[in-house]
Amino acid sequence: MINKLHVLIALDNNYHAVMAAKELKEKFPGSVIENQQTGSSVLKSMMYKDFDIVIMDHQLSDTNSSNLLRSICTNKIMIAVIVLVEKKSDIPLQKPERGCLAEYYLKKKDFQYDLPELVEKTYRKFQNSFEKKYQEEIIIDSSNAEIVNLAAGTLSHEINNPLMTILGIVELIIEDSKNSNPDLYEKAQMIQESAVRIHSSLSNLANGSRLSLRETVTGRIIESQVEESPDN
């Protein structure tokens, strides 16, 4: 049973968004739900945060679902998508690009009551599609792993100096804007989180003792595990 989901809601009608969030909270009580109303804000949120599923209207104020799905695929964001359409003709005949799982549903009156079931069904389909079909791991042999470590170490050396400078400046901005400028504070936190993630990824690749290739919908990626010594 699914108890907790990170859900992004993008509905043009704010009342619909509030009602949808209420029903989802009741069905999945541990969930974190975020509301956005434009395609640009949806894409920005997905770039900086990990969502399990996004629920969107086909038509938003600045774009439509087709354009937004194209952007999601281009940016290699792995997420399940529910698109609510007003009429059947809004459902595209051609499936979204490879890597995007989108389910289309007619937005009926009182649609919010059907939403929890649709979310669970779509999310489970997403899990089956991506975890079973693309989660095969290929262990990288020691000679090639050493090359990956060396390349990552070189990148880390080149990137870490400016990255540390960025982190230092961002920390000052966060401290100065915490109470005086909430918008700047939030943006600075996003930059900080991204910089820390880059540093962590490079460090793991440079020091990883067990590297593997994993097939994803966007191609192969390298995953790293740092094995602790027996003394730790």
N, C-alpha and C positions, 0 to 999 in steps of 0.2 A: 504493500500500500504506500502511495506517495503522500508524505506528510509535509514536505517542505520543497518549495520551488522558488527560484528567482525569476520573477515575471516582469516583463516590460509591456505596458499597455499603451497603445497609440490610437486613440479614438478621437474623431473630430468633435464629437459632442462630449463635453466634460461631465454631464450628468450620467451619460452611458458609461463613462470610464469609472466614475465613483461606484455605480451600481455593480459593474463587473468586478471591481476590486473587492467589494463587500461579499459577493457570492464566492469568489475564489478564496478569500480569507476564511470563510466558514468551512469550506471543503478541505483546504490545505492550511491549517492554522499556523504552521511555522513559516509560512512563505513571506518573502520580501517582495513587495510590489511597488513598481515605479511607474508614474504616469508621464507621458510626453504627448504633445499634440501636433508636432511637425516631423516631417521626414528627416530633416537635418538634425534635429535634437535626438531623434531615435538612433540615427547612425552614430552620432557623437557618443551617446551613452553606451552603445554596444562596443565601441572602440576601446573604452576605458573600463568597462565592467563586464563580468561574466554572467550572462543570463541563460536560463534554461529554455525559455520560450518567449516569443513576442506575439502579442495579439494586436492586429492593426486593421483599421478600416482600409478598404481598397483605395479610397480617395481621401487624401489628407490635404491640408491647405496649400502645401508647397510641392506636392508630388503625388504619385500613385504607387500602389504596391509593386507593380512591375519594375519601375525605376529603382525602388528601394531594395527589392530582391536582387537586382543586378548589382547594386552597390555592396550588398551583403556578401555576394559571391566574389566580387572583385577584391574585397578586403579580407577574404578567406575567414569569415566569421561563421563558426559552426553553431547553429542555433535552430531550433524548431520554430516554425512560423504558422500562425493561424491568420488567414485573411478573411475578413467579413465583407461580403459583397451585398449590394442592394438588389441586384438582379442577376440571373444566370448568365447573361451575355457578358458580364464582367469577368467571368471565369475564363482564363486563357486556355486555348486548345493545346498549346505547346507547354510542356512542363518547364519549370525553372531550370536554370543552368545546373550542371553537375555540381553537387556540393550543397545545394539548397533544398531543404525539405519544407515545402509549403502545402498546407491544406486549406481549401477554400470552402466557406460555408455561407449560406444565405442568412442575412441578418434579419431575423424575424422579430416581431414585436415580443417584448420580454425575453429577448435572446439571452440575457445574462443568466437566466435559470438553467439553460442548457450548456453554458460555457464551461463549468467545472468538468463535466463529462467529456466535452470536446478537448479540453486541455489535457486531461489524463490520457485519452486515446491518442492524441497527436504526439505527446511527449514519449509515450511508450513506443510508438512507431519510430520516432526519432532515435531512441536508444537502440532498438533492434537494427535499424538501418545502419547506423554508424558504428556501434560497438561490435556487432557480430560480423558485419561485412568487411570492416576496415581495420580491426584491431589486431591483426596478425603482426607479431614482432619478429624481427630478424636480428640476431645478435651480431654485432660487428666484431670481427676477429681482432686480436691484440695489435697486429701491425697497423691496420687501418685505424684502430682506436687511438693509437699513439699520434698519428697524423692529425686526427680530429682534435685531440688534446692540444697539440702544438699550434694548430691554426687558431683554435679558440683562445689559447693563451696569448698569441700575438695580437688578436683582435682586442682582447681584454686590456692588454698593455696600452694599445693605441686609444682605446675608448675611455678607459677608466679615469684618466686625468681630466679631460673635459667634463666627464660625467660627474666626478666629485665636485668640480667647480659649479656645475648646474645645481647639484643637490645642496651645496652650501648656500647659494643665492636663494634657492627656493625655500630653504628653511628660514632664512631671514624674512622673506616675503610672508611666509605663513605666520611667523611670530608677530610681524608688524600689522598684518591685516586681519588677524583672528577676530578682533572685536570691532574694527572700524570699517572693514570692507568685505562682507560675506561672499560676494561674487568672486573677487580676486582670491580670497582664501580657498574657495572650492576649486578654482582653476589651478592654483598652485599645488593643492593636494593631489590633483590628477597627474600633474607633471611629476611630482615626487614619487607617486606610486609606479608610474611608467619607468622612471629612471631606476628605481630599486629593482623592478622586474628585469630590466635589461642587465643590470649588474649581476643579479642572481643567476640568470640564464647563462651568461658567459662564464661565470665562476664554476657552475655545475659542469659545463662542457669541458672546461680546461682541466678540472680535477676529477672528472668522472672515471671510475675504475670499471664500470660496466655500461657500455654504450649499446644502444639498439636502434634499429630502424623500425618505424611504425608507419604502416599505410594509413593515410587519412583521405578524405574526399578531395583534398587539394594537392595530394602528392605525398611523398615520403618525408618524414621529419625524424631528426635524431633526438632520442631521449637519453638522459644520463642519470645514473645512480651513483652517489658517492658512498662507498662502503666504509663504515667506521672500523677502526682498528680494534682488536680484541681487548686492548687496555682501557678503551673508553667505556 
